[in-house]
Amino acid sequence: MSYYRQNPNAFSLTYLDDLRRDILACPYFAVNNLNRDFVSTKGFSIAFQRSGLETVAQKFPFFKLYLDLALESTCNAFYLNPLLLQEGSRVDPHIDRSLRSYCKTIDPPESVSVLYVQVPSQMQGGELVLRDHKRQVGQVKPQENLLIHFQGDLTHSVNAVKVPGTRLSLVCEQYNLDESELRDIPDFTIESRVVKSKRPRS
């Protein structure tokens, strides 16, 4: 991967509309359980191994088409989260390593996949900014039905949303772990403000 790649019009518009509806109606969807880099955002998270993929599809059937397309065959552990930003929301610069709450020695993911499910019609702000160390290597303006994949070791952020409306994306961190690391990762678990997480988020 050369920093990132884009796949526009990734799904049918019917699936995209159903996905938006089902995410927003999900009982786990609440003020985000993610760390302080995620300012005024909502969502929930699912940590799982490839062996737990069938459980994810059973409990959240609306994620299945996305996972079928987005998951890399070389990866064996995943961290999936819908992410909602509204006017004033932002995500500060960080490198994803969300499975670190289960395995402290974990490296960043191999890749991160982002599908833009809903974007305000007159979008201002909300761009995904990618940096390799301090050098900017990409800036992606969110567009509905755009699927992007970027290198998991890139520092990234989301500029503040400047307009009313909903910027909803579906994010999946994809890891390739060795056997000792994989033993610490749950086969399937849900992290949400409305359920008690098994481990605290950093």
C-alpha positions as CSV (number, residue, x, y, z in Angstrom):
1,M,0.0,0.0,0.0
2,S,1.3,3.5,-0.9
3,Y,0.0,5.2,2.2
4,Y,-3.6,4.8,1.2
5,R,-6.0,3.7,-1.5
6,Q,-9.5,4.6,-2.3
7,N,-12.5,2.6,-3.5
8,P,-15.4,5.0,-4.5
9,N,-19.0,3.7,-4.8
10,A,-18.0,0.6,-2.8
11,F,-21.6,-0.6,-2.1
12,S,-25.1,-0.3,-3.3
13,L,-27.0,2.8,-2.1
14,T,-29.6,0.5,-0.6
15,Y,-27.0,-1.2,1.5
16,L,-25.5,2.1,2.6
17,D,-28.9,3.5,3.6
18,D,-29.7,0.3,5.6
19,L,-26.3,0.4,7.2
20,R,-26.8,4.0,8.4
21,R,-30.2,3.2,9.8
22,D,-29.1,0.0,11.6
23,I,-26.0,1.7,13.1
24,L,-28.0,4.6,14.5
25,A,-30.7,2.3,15.8
26,C,-28.2,-0.1,17.5
27,P,-28.7,-0.2,21.3
28,Y,-24.9,0.0,21.8
29,F,-24.6,3.3,20.0
30,A,-23.8,6.0,22.5
31,V,-21.3,8.6,23.5
32,N,-18.0,7.1,22.4
33,N,-16.0,4.8,24.6
34,L,-12.8,5.8,22.8
35,N,-10.1,7.9,24.3
36,R,-9.8,11.7,24.6
37,D,-8.6,12.1,21.1
38,F,-12.2,11.6,19.9
39,V,-13.8,14.9,20.8
40,S,-17.6,15.0,20.9
41,T,-18.1,11.8,19.0
42,K,-20.5,8.8,19.3
43,G,-20.2,5.1,18.5
44,F,-19.3,1.7,19.9
45,S,-16.6,-0.9,19.3
46,I,-16.2,-4.6,18.6
47,A,-12.9,-6.4,19.2
48,F,-12.7,-9.8,17.6
49,Q,-10.4,-12.4,16.1
50,R,-11.0,-13.9,12.7
51,S,-12.5,-16.9,14.5
52,G,-15.1,-14.6,15.9
53,L,-16.2,-13.2,12.5
54,E,-19.2,-15.5,12.3
55,T,-20.4,-14.2,15.7
56,V,-20.0,-10.6,14.5
57,A,-22.1,-11.4,11.4
58,Q,-24.8,-13.1,13.6
59,K,-25.1,-10.3,16.1
60,F,-24.6,-7.5,13.6
61,P,-25.7,-8.8,10.2
62,F,-25.6,-5.2,8.8
63,F,-21.8,-5.3,9.1
64,K,-21.4,-8.4,7.0
65,L,-21.1,-7.0,3.5
66,Y,-18.7,-4.3,4.7
67,L,-16.5,-7.0,6.4
68,D,-16.6,-9.3,3.4
69,L,-15.2,-6.5,1.2
70,A,-12.9,-4.7,3.7
71,L,-11.1,-7.4,5.7
72,E,-7.6,-8.3,4.6
73,S,-6.9,-12.0,4.3
74,T,-3.5,-11.6,6.0
75,C,-5.0,-10.2,9.2
76,N,-6.3,-12.2,12.1
77,A,-7.5,-9.6,14.7
78,F,-9.8,-6.6,14.2
79,Y,-11.2,-3.6,16.0
80,L,-14.4,-2.3,14.4
81,N,-16.2,0.9,15.3
82,P,-18.9,3.1,13.8
83,L,-17.8,6.7,14.4
84,L,-20.3,9.7,14.3
85,L,-19.1,13.3,14.2
86,Q,-21.4,16.3,14.2
87,E,-20.8,20.1,14.1
88,G,-17.8,20.8,16.4
89,S,-16.7,17.2,16.6
90,R,-13.1,16.3,15.7
91,V,-10.5,13.6,16.1
92,D,-7.0,14.7,17.3
93,P,-3.8,13.2,15.8
94,H,-3.1,9.6,16.9
95,I,-1.9,6.2,15.7
96,D,-4.4,3.4,16.1
97,R,-3.6,0.7,18.5
98,S,-6.9,0.0,20.1
99,L,-6.2,-3.7,20.8
100,R,-3.5,-2.5,23.2
101,S,-6.0,-2.6,26.0
102,Y,-5.8,-6.4,25.7
103,C,-2.2,-6.8,24.7
104,K,0.2,-4.1,25.8
105,T,3.1,-5.0,23.4
106,I,0.9,-4.8,20.3
107,D,2.2,-2.9,17.2
108,P,-0.1,-0.7,15.1
109,P,-2.4,-2.4,12.7
110,E,-1.4,-3.5,9.3
111,S,-4.1,-1.3,7.8
112,V,-7.2,0.7,8.7
113,S,-10.3,0.7,6.6
114,V,-12.9,3.5,6.6
115,L,-16.3,3.6,4.9
116,Y,-18.1,6.9,4.8
117,V,-21.7,5.9,5.4
118,Q,-23.3,9.4,5.7
119,V,-21.8,12.9,5.0
120,P,-23.6,16.3,5.2
121,S,-24.5,17.6,1.8
122,Q,-22.6,20.8,2.2
123,M,-19.7,19.3,4.0
124,Q,-17.1,21.7,5.4
125,G,-14.3,20.3,7.6
126,G,-14.3,16.6,8.6
127,E,-11.3,15.7,6.3
128,L,-9.2,12.8,7.2
129,V,-5.5,13.9,7.4
130,L,-2.7,11.3,7.1
131,R,0.9,11.9,8.2
132,D,4.0,9.8,8.1
133,H,5.8,11.1,11.1
134,K,5.4,14.9,10.6
135,R,5.0,14.8,6.8
136,Q,1.5,15.0,5.5
137,V,0.9,12.2,3.0
138,G,-2.8,12.5,2.4
139,Q,-6.0,14.4,3.0
140,V,-9.3,12.7,2.2
141,K,-12.5,14.7,1.9
142,P,-15.3,12.4,3.1
143,Q,-17.8,11.3,0.4
144,E,-20.7,8.9,1.0
145,N,-19.9,5.4,-0.1
146,L,-16.1,6.0,-0.4
147,L,-14.1,3.1,1.2
148,I,-10.5,3.9,1.9
149,H,-7.6,1.8,3.3
150,F,-4.6,3.4,4.8
151,Q,-1.3,2.2,6.4
152,G,-1.9,1.4,10.1
153,D,1.3,3.1,11.3
154,L,0.3,6.5,10.0
155,T,-0.6,9.3,12.4
156,H,-4.1,10.5,11.4
157,S,-6.7,13.0,12.5
158,V,-10.1,14.3,11.5
159,N,-10.6,18.1,11.1
160,A,-13.4,19.7,13.0
161,V,-16.8,19.4,11.3
162,K,-18.0,23.0,10.6
163,V,-21.6,22.4,9.4
164,P,-24.7,20.9,10.9
165,G,-25.5,17.3,10.0
166,T,-24.0,13.9,10.5
167,R,-20.6,12.5,9.4
168,L,-20.9,8.8,10.0
169,S,-18.1,6.4,9.1
170,L,-17.3,2.7,9.8
171,V,-13.7,2.1,10.8
172,C,-11.9,-1.2,11.1
173,E,-8.3,-1.6,12.4
174,Q,-6.8,-4.8,11.0
175,Y,-3.9,-6.6,12.8
176,N,-1.6,-9.4,11.9
177,L,-0.6,-10.9,15.3
178,D,1.6,-13.7,16.3
179,E,0.2,-16.6,18.4
180,S,1.3,-15.2,21.8
181,E,-0.4,-11.8,21.1
182,L,-3.5,-13.4,19.7
183,R,-4.0,-15.3,22.9
184,D,-4.7,-12.0,24.7
185,I,-7.3,-10.8,22.2
186,P,-11.0,-11.8,22.8
187,D,-12.7,-13.9,20.2
188,F,-15.5,-11.5,20.3
189,T,-16.4,-8.6,22.7
190,I,-18.4,-5.4,22.6
191,E,-17.2,-2.1,24.0
192,S,-19.9,0.5,24.7
193,R,-20.9,3.0,27.2
194,V,-24.1,1.1,27.7
195,V,-22.4,-2.2,28.5
196,K,-19.6,-2.9,30.9
197,S,-16.3,-3.3,29.0
198,K,-14.2,-6.3,30.0
199,R,-11.1,-4.0,30.2
200,P,-10.7,-0.3,30.6
201,R,-9.9,1.8,27.5
202,S,-6.6,3.8,27.6
